[in-house]
């Protein structure tokens, strides 16, 4: 069995202590870097969040103003159309009345023409049947049949 002497042990202990101390120092440095980066990230995130909120509020106000502008424009257009309709209503009514009269007269003219054609056709059929009847009676009387 090998025995370790006191100076060797002290040397080994110092060496191990220095290694652990460097490890602890490295861990502390890493922790310090992590906390600083965490703080930096939090501030960056908060800054981005506030910028995003500001942008959203700006867009919301722009959208509201655009909607209000469109709404007022539509209201003005509707008012102007109402005024035009009120002012030009009698003209449009006269125009539609004249158009209706024209349509009605053309419709009645077409109907009378069709009625006349049907009457002529019926009259010709009646004439032909009378002629055939007369010829038939004369044929029977004269003994041709």
C-alpha positions in Angstrom: 0.0 0.0 0.0 1.2 3.4 -0.9 1.0 6.1 1.7 0.7 9.8 0.8 2.8 12.1 2.8 1.5 15.4 4.2 3.2 17.7 1.7 2.0 15.6 -1.2 -1.5 15.7 0.2 -1.3 19.5 0.7 -0.1 19.9 -2.9 -2.9 17.7 -4.2 -5.4 19.6 -2.0 -4.1 23.0 -3.3 -4.3 21.7 -6.8 -7.9 20.4 -6.3 -8.9 23.6 -4.5 -7.5 25.8 -7.4 -9.4 23.7 -9.9 -12.6 24.0 -8.0 -12.1 27.7 -7.5 -11.6 28.2 -11.2 -14.7 26.1 -11.8 -16.6 28.2 -9.3 -15.3 31.4 -10.8 -16.3 30.2 -14.3 -19.8 29.3 -13.0 -20.1 32.8 -11.4 -19.0 34.5 -14.6 -21.5 32.4 -16.6 -24.2 33.2 -14.1 -23.3 36.9 -14.3 -23.4 36.8 -18.1 -26.7 35.0 -18.1 -28.3 37.6 -15.7 -27.0 40.5 -17.8 -28.2 38.9 -21.1 -31.5 38.1 -19.4 -31.9 41.7 -18.3 -30.9 42.9 -21.8 -33.4 40.5 -23.4 -36.2 41.7 -21.0 -35.5 45.3 -21.8 -35.4 44.5 -25.6 -38.7 42.5 -25.2 -40.3 45.4 -23.3 -39.1 47.9 -25.8 -40.4 45.8 -28.7 -43.7 45.3 -26.9 -44.2 49.0 -26.3 -43.2 49.7 -30.0 -45.7 47.1 -31.1 -48.4 48.6 -28.9 -47.7 52.0 -30.2 -47.8 50.8 -33.8 -51.1 49.0 -33.1 -52.6 52.1 -31.5 -51.5 54.2 -34.5 -53.0 51.7 -36.9 -56.2 51.6 -34.9 -56.5 55.3 -35.0 -55.7 55.5 -38.7 -58.3 52.8 -39.3 -60.9 54.6 -37.3 -60.3 57.9 -39.1 -60.5 56.1 -42.5 -63.8 54.4 -41.5 -65.2 57.8 -40.2 -64.1 59.5 -43.5 -65.8 56.8 -45.5 -68.9 57.0 -43.4 -69.1 60.8 -43.8 -68.5 60.4 -47.5 -71.2 57.9 -47.9 -73.6 60.0 -45.8 -72.9 63.0 -48.1 -73.4 60.9 -51.2 -76.7 59.6 -49.9 -77.8 63.1 -49.0 -76.9 64.4 -52.5 -78.7 61.5 -54.1 -81.8 62.2 -52.1 -81.7 65.8 -53.1 -81.2 64.8 -56.8 -84.1 62.4 -56.5 -86.3 65.0 -54.9 -85.4 67.6 -57.5 -85.6 65.2 -60.5 -88.4 63.0 -59.2 -91.1 64.8 -61.3 -88.8 64.5 -64.4 -88.3 60.8 -63.8 -92.0 60.3 -63.1 -92.9 62.0 -66.3 -90.3 60.0 -68.2 -91.6 56.8 -66.8 -95.2 57.8 -67.4 -94.4 58.5 -71.1 -92.5 55.3 -71.4 -95.5 53.4 -69.8 -97.9 55.1 -72.2 -95.7 54.1 -75.2 -95.4 50.5 -73.9 -99.1 50.3 -73.3 -100.0 51.7 -76.8 -97.5 49.4 -78.5 -98.9 46.4 -76.5 -102.5 47.3 -77.3 -101.5 47.9 -81.0 -99.9 44.5 -81.2 -102.9 42.9 -79.5 -105.4 44.5 -81.9 -103.2 43.4 -84.9 -103.2 39.9 -83.6 -107.0 40.1 -83.0 -107.5 41.4 -86.5 -105.4 38.6 -87.9 -107.4 36.0 -86.0 -110.7 37.6 -87.1 -109.5 37.5 -90.7 -108.5 33.9 -90.4 -111.8 33.0 -88.7 -113.7 35.0 -91.4 -111.9 33.2 -94.2 -112.6 29.8 -92.6 -116.2 30.8 -92.2 -116.3 32.0 -95.8 -114.8 28.7 -97.0 -117.2 26.6 -95.0 -120.2 28.6 -96.3 -119.0 28.3 -99.9 -118.5 24.5 -99.4 -122.0 24.3 -97.9 -123.5 26.2 -100.7 -121.7 24.1 -103.3 -122.8 21.0 -101.4 -126.5 22.1 -101.4 -126.4 23.1 -105.1 -124.7 19.7 -105.8 -127.4 17.8 -104.0 -130.2 19.9 -105.6 -128.7 19.5 -109.0 -128.0 15.9 -108.4 -124.4 16.0 -109.0 -123.7 13.9 -106.0 
